[in-house]
Amino acid sequence: MRVRRRRIALVAAGVPLAVPVVAVEAAAVPDGADAAPARAAAPSLRDFDLRRGSDRGRPIRELGERLHRSGVDALLTSSGQRRLGGGCGKAAAVPARSVVYCFDKADSATTKWVPQGVATISDAVAGERWTGGGRAILVSWHDSGKIRLTFVNPDRRTYRHVLLVYPTMKGKRPTYTDIGIHAGGIAWYGDKVYVADTRHGVREFDMRQIFDLGRSKAGSTGAPGRVGLHGGKYYGHGHRYVMPQTGSWNFALGTSGSGCKGSGPLRVSWIAVDRTTWSHALIAGEWCRPKGPRGRVVTWPLPALSGTRTVHANWAATLPADRIQGGVRTNGQWWFTQGRGKKRGRLLMPERGLWDWGRVTFRTISHGPEDMSCYRGQHRIWTVAEYARKRALWSFPADSCR
């Protein structure tokens, strides 16, 4: 089929990278196009109003008096990092010539922890470098009642897991507990990291509030079964770093409930940042089964999330397909990942008209593709293949990502 201007070719982008790239050989990637989806009624924007959740200021302030705070660059360069490896691209069926990073053997094979969300430094700051020069890529994971955030340092080819926790008070003493959500998507904007909370909205974390238990007299990196305050010591399931939730944004109309309904509050399956619009946007979408209401995609103005007033969605639509596991918009072009169970996933590139979606172009990509992030300086979109032993953090070139 003739390649359109808005479509991509899964070949090297020609953008210089500061680190070695694992070139993965894979089968030829088929492409094609589906007919334009049937037009659906526009969702009601009022369904997606967000209100600021409870303030976590007191326990965080008091934790700061007991534990050592760490900056992002100190975390990225501290001792005890895990090493990025190679060889995962073929097993994950990553398209040829993609940029691929592989977790170590234990993280690639574990079925306990499952990666979901992806964000890059390009989402966080316009200059694509953190204070101190770091260029991290973030990945969220869930483990049946716990979540963590991985800080990948592509310049050193290393990474570090950070446990995400919920701060609270235990009598007059601060502590924290595990967070039991799916963490299906993440968005990094300035100092804030937003984590998808499927039923409620998004949870908020702050890069200035990361605690190093290894450098704290009151902290311990032992006892993997413990979290929070125990006998005067703070634990994090063996993690050196913990990052407490600083706030949340919850749907004004309540929780979304179970299953997709096509109306009411969104089931937040994935989120992303669009910095290519005049007012930067937070994007969120639903994963919905083939039989039932089609999922929806919503945007909110990101600057509004720095305040305390109700945040109103400024755009919403029904998605062009089911089982959407990630999505991002760059300079008006939309990209979606679609999971297909044991089959390889698909990359969907729909044309967007004034009122509805046009023809959807698709390509077969890796197994289990998830959340997405546009790295503008690389002209690449990053995602993660979630399945154990078919797991990879990888990116493909995209001309509209700039």
C-alpha positions in Angstrom: 0.0 0.0 0.0 1.3 3.5 -0.8 2.8 5.2 2.3 1.2 8.4 3.3 3.0 11.4 4.6 1.7 10.9 8.2 2.7 7.3 8.4 6.0 6.1 9.7 8.7 3.6 8.5 10.3 1.5 11.2 13.8 2.4 10.2 16.6 4.3 11.8 15.7 7.9 12.4 19.2 9.3 11.5 19.2 11.2 14.9 22.6 10.9 16.7 22.2 9.2 20.1 24.6 9.5 23.0 24.4 5.8 23.8 24.9 2.6 21.9 21.8 1.1 20.3 20.8 -2.5 20.3 19.8 -3.1 16.7 17.1 -5.9 16.7 16.5 -8.0 13.6 12.9 -9.0 13.3 10.5 -10.2 10.6 9.2 -7.7 8.1 6.5 -5.6 9.6 3.2 -5.7 7.7 1.1 -2.6 7.2 -2.3 -1.8 6.1 -5.4 0.3 6.6 -8.8 -0.2 8.1 -11.9 1.5 6.9 -12.9 4.7 8.7 -14.6 4.0 12.1 -18.3 4.6 12.4 -19.0 8.1 13.8 -19.9 8.1 17.5 -21.6 10.7 19.6 -19.1 13.0 21.3 -18.6 12.3 25.0 -19.8 14.9 27.5 -16.9 16.9 28.8 -18.6 17.3 32.2 -18.0 13.6 32.9 -14.3 14.3 33.1 -14.1 17.2 35.6 -11.2 16.7 38.0 -11.1 17.9 41.6 -8.0 18.1 43.9 -7.8 15.2 46.4 -6.7 15.3 50.0 -3.5 17.1 50.9 -0.5 15.0 52.0 1.6 17.9 53.2 1.9 17.0 56.9 3.2 13.4 56.6 5.6 14.5 53.8 7.0 17.4 55.8 7.5 15.2 58.8 9.1 12.4 56.7 11.5 15.1 55.4 12.6 15.7 59.0 13.5 12.0 59.4 14.7 10.9 56.0 17.3 12.1 53.5 15.9 13.7 50.4 17.5 12.9 47.0 17.4 14.7 43.7 16.8 13.0 40.4 20.4 13.3 39.2 21.8 11.9 42.5 19.4 9.0 42.1 20.5 8.4 38.5 24.2 8.3 39.4 24.1 6.6 42.9 25.8 3.3 43.5 23.9 0.0 43.2 22.3 0.6 39.8 21.1 -2.2 37.6 22.6 -2.6 34.2 20.6 -2.4 30.9 21.3 -5.5 28.8 20.7 -6.7 25.3 18.9 -9.5 23.4 15.3 -8.8 24.4 14.2 -7.3 21.2 13.9 -10.5 19.2 11.9 -12.3 21.9 9.6 -9.2 22.2 9.3 -9.1 18.4 10.3 -5.5 18.4 10.4 -4.1 14.8 13.8 -4.1 13.1 16.1 -1.1 13.7 14.2 0.2 16.6 16.1 1.6 19.6 15.8 -1.1 22.3 16.8 -1.1 26.0 16.6 -4.4 27.9 16.1 -4.8 31.7 18.4 -7.3 33.5 17.7 -11.0 33.6 15.6 -10.9 36.7 13.4 -8.0 35.6 13.0 -9.4 32.2 11.7 -12.7 33.5 9.7 -11.8 36.5 5.9 -12.3 36.4 5.5 -10.6 39.8 6.2 -7.1 38.5 4.7 -6.0 35.2 5.8 -2.8 33.3 3.0 -0.5 32.1 3.7 3.3 31.8 6.4 5.2 30.0 7.4 8.9 30.2 10.6 10.7 29.1 12.6 13.8 30.0 11.1 15.3 26.8 7.7 15.3 28.4 9.1 17.0 31.5 11.1 20.0 30.3 11.5 21.8 27.0 15.3 21.5 26.9 15.1 17.7 27.5 17.7 17.8 30.3 17.1 17.8 34.0 19.1 20.0 36.4 22.5 18.4 36.3 22.2 17.0 32.8 20.1 13.8 33.4 18.0 12.5 30.5 15.9 9.9 32.3 13.2 7.6 30.8 10.6 6.5 33.4 8.7 3.2 33.5 5.9 2.3 36.0 5.3 -1.3 37.2 2.6 -2.9 39.3 2.7 -6.0 41.5 -0.7 -6.9 42.9 -0.8 -4.3 45.6 2.5 -2.4 45.0 3.8 0.0 42.4 7.2 1.3 41.5 8.8 3.7 39.1 12.0 2.9 37.2 14.5 5.7 36.4 16.4 4.6 33.3 19.7 6.4 32.6 20.4 5.9 28.9 23.8 7.7 29.1 25.1 5.2 31.6 23.0 2.3 30.5 21.7 1.8 34.0 18.5 2.0 35.9 17.0 2.1 39.4 13.7 1.1 40.9 11.9 3.5 43.2 8.9 2.4 45.4 5.9 4.6 45.2 4.1 4.9 48.5 1.1 6.7 50.2 2.2 8.9 53.1 0.0 9.0 56.2 0.3 9.5 60.0 0.5 6.7 62.5 -0.5 8.4 65.7 1.9 11.4 65.9 4.5 9.8 63.6 4.7 9.9 59.8 4.7 6.7 57.8 3.7 5.3 54.4 1.9 2.4 52.9 1.8 0.5 49.6 -0.4 1.8 46.7 -2.5 -0.9 45.1 -3.3 0.4 41.6 -2.5 -0.8 38.1 -0.4 2.3 37.2 -1.2 1.7 33.5 0.2 5.0 32.4 2.5 7.8 33.6 3.1 11.4 32.6 6.1 13.6 33.7 5.7 17.3 33.5 8.0 19.6 35.3 8.5 18.4 38.9 5.3 16.4 38.8 4.8 12.7 37.8 1.2 11.7 37.3 0.2 8.0 37.6 -3.0 6.6 36.1 -5.5 5.5 38.8 -8.0 3.5 36.8 -11.1 4.2 38.8 -10.4 7.5 40.4 -8.3 9.7 38.1 -4.6 10.4 38.5 -2.2 10.3 41.5 0.4 13.0 41.8 4.1 12.6 42.8 6.9 15.2 43.1 10.5 14.8 41.9 11.5 17.0 44.9 10.1 14.4 47.3 12.2 11.3 46.9 13.7 9.8 50.0 17.0 7.8 50.2 16.6 5.1 52.9 20.2 4.0 52.3 21.5 7.4 53.4 19.0 7.9 56.3 19.8 7.0 59.9 16.1 6.1 60.3 16.0 4.1 57.0 16.7 0.5 56.1 17.1 -1.2 52.7 16.6 -4.7 54.3 13.4 -6.7 55.2 11.8 -6.9 51.7 8.5 -7.8 53.4 8.2 -4.5 55.3 7.0 -1.1 54.2 6.8 2.1 56.2 7.6 2.6 59.9 8.5 -0.5 62.0 10.3 -0.2 65.3 11.7 3.2 64.6 13.0 2.3 61.1 11.5 3.1 57.7 11.4 0.3 55.1 10.6 0.1 51.4 10.4 -3.6 50.5 14.1 -3.6 50.1 14.2 -0.6 47.9 16.8 2.1 48.6 14.4 4.9 47.4 10.8 5.7 48.2 8.7 8.4 46.6 5.5 9.4 48.4 2.3 10.5 46.8 1.9 14.3 47.1 -1.7 14.6 45.9 -4.3 13.4 43.5 -6.9 14.5 41.0 -10.2 12.6 41.3 -13.3 12.7 39.1 -15.9 15.1 40.4 -18.7 12.6 39.6 -17.1 9.8 41.6 -15.4 6.6 40.6 -15.7 5.1 37.1 -16.7 1.6 38.4 -15.9 -1.6 36.7 -16.0 -2.1 33.0 -16.4 0.5 30.2 -19.8 2.2 30.0 -19.3 4.8 27.3 -20.4 7.6 29.7 -19.6 8.9 33.1 -16.1 9.2 34.6 -13.2 7.8 32.5 -11.5 4.5 33.3 -7.9 5.9 33.2 -6.0 3.1 31.5 -3.1 5.2 30.2 -1.9 8.8 30.1 0.5 10.9 28.1 1.8 14.5 27.6 1.4 16.6 24.5 3.9 19.5 24.5 3.3 20.3 20.8 0.1 22.2 21.5 0.0 25.9 22.5 -1.3 24.9 25.9 0.4 21.6 26.9 -2.1 18.8 27.4 -2.5 15.8 29.6 -4.1 12.9 27.6 -5.9 9.9 29.1 -7.7 7.0 27.5 -9.6 3.8 28.3 -8.8 0.2 27.5 -12.1 -1.5 26.6 -13.0 -5.0 25.4 -14.1 -5.7 21.9 -17.7 -6.4 22.9 -19.1 -3.4 24.6 -18.9 0.4 24.5 -15.9 1.8 22.7 -13.3 3.5 25.0 -12.8 7.3 25.1 -9.8 9.6 25.0 -9.7 13.0 26.9 -7.4 16.0 27.2 -7.0 18.5 30.0 -4.8 21.6 30.1 -1.7 20.7 32.1 -1.1 24.1 33.6 -4.4 23.9 35.3 -3.2 20.9 37.3 -0.8 23.2 39.2 -3.7 24.8 41.0 -6.5 23.8 43.3 -9.6 24.6 41.4 -11.7 22.0 39.4 -10.0 21.2 36.1 -12.3 20.9 33.1 -11.5 18.7 30.1 -11.1 20.7 26.9 -11.6 17.9 24.4 -12.9 14.3 24.3 -13.7 11.7 21.6 -14.5 8.0 21.3 -11.4 6.0 20.4 -11.0 4.5 16.9 -10.5 0.9 18.1 -10.9 -1.4 21.2 -8.1 -2.7 23.5 -6.1 0.6 23.3 -3.2 0.3 25.8 -1.4 3.6 25.1 -1.7 6.7 23.1 0.0 10.0 22.3 -0.6 13.1 20.1 2.2 15.0 18.5 1.6 18.0 16.2 -1.9 16.8 15.5 -0.9 13.2 14.7 -2.3 10.5 16.9 -0.6 7.2 17.7 -2.2 4.3 19.6 -1.0 0.9 20.7 -3.4 -2.0 20.6 -3.0 -5.2 22.6 -4.1 -8.5 21.1 -3.4 -11.1 23.7 -1.0 -13.7 22.6 -0.7 -12.1 19.1 1.7 -9.3 18.5 0.3 -5.9 19.2 -0.5 -3.2 16.6 0.4 0.5 16.2 -2.6 2.5 15.0 -2.2 5.8 13.2 -5.7 7.3 12.6 -6.4 10.4 10.6 -8.4 12.9 12.7 -11.1 15.0 11.0 -12.9 17.9 12.5 -15.6 15.8 14.1 -14.5 12.2 13.9 -11.7 9.7 13.0 -10.8 9.0 9.3 -9.1 6.0 7.9 -6.9 4.1 10.4 -3.5 3.0 9.2 -1.9 0.2 11.3 1.3 -1.8 11.7 2.1 -5.0 13.6 4.6 -4.2 16.3 5.9 -5.9 19.5 4.1 -8.2 21.9 2.1 -6.4 24.6 2.8 -2.7 23.7 1.7 -0.3 26.4 1.8 3.4 27.3 3.6 5.9 25.0 5.8 9.0 25.1 7.1 11.3 22.4 10.8 12.1 22.7 10.9 15.3 20.6 14.7 15.6 20.3 15.0 12.1 19.0 11.9 12.2 16.8 10.9 8.9 18.4 8.0 7.5 20.3 8.8 5.2 23.3 6.7 2.3 24.6 7.3 -0.8 26.6 6.5 -4.5 25.8 5.0 -5.8 29.0 5.1 -9.6 28.9 7.7 -11.6 30.9 10.5 -13.0 28.7 9.0 -10.8 25.8 9.8 -7.6 27.6 11.6 -4.5 26.2 11.7 -0.7 26.4 11.8 0.4 22.9 11.1 3.3 20.4 10.2 3.9 16.8 10.9 6.9 14.6 8.0 9.4 14.1 8.4 12.5 12.0 5.6 14.3 13.8 7.3 13.9 17.2 9.4 17.1 17.2 
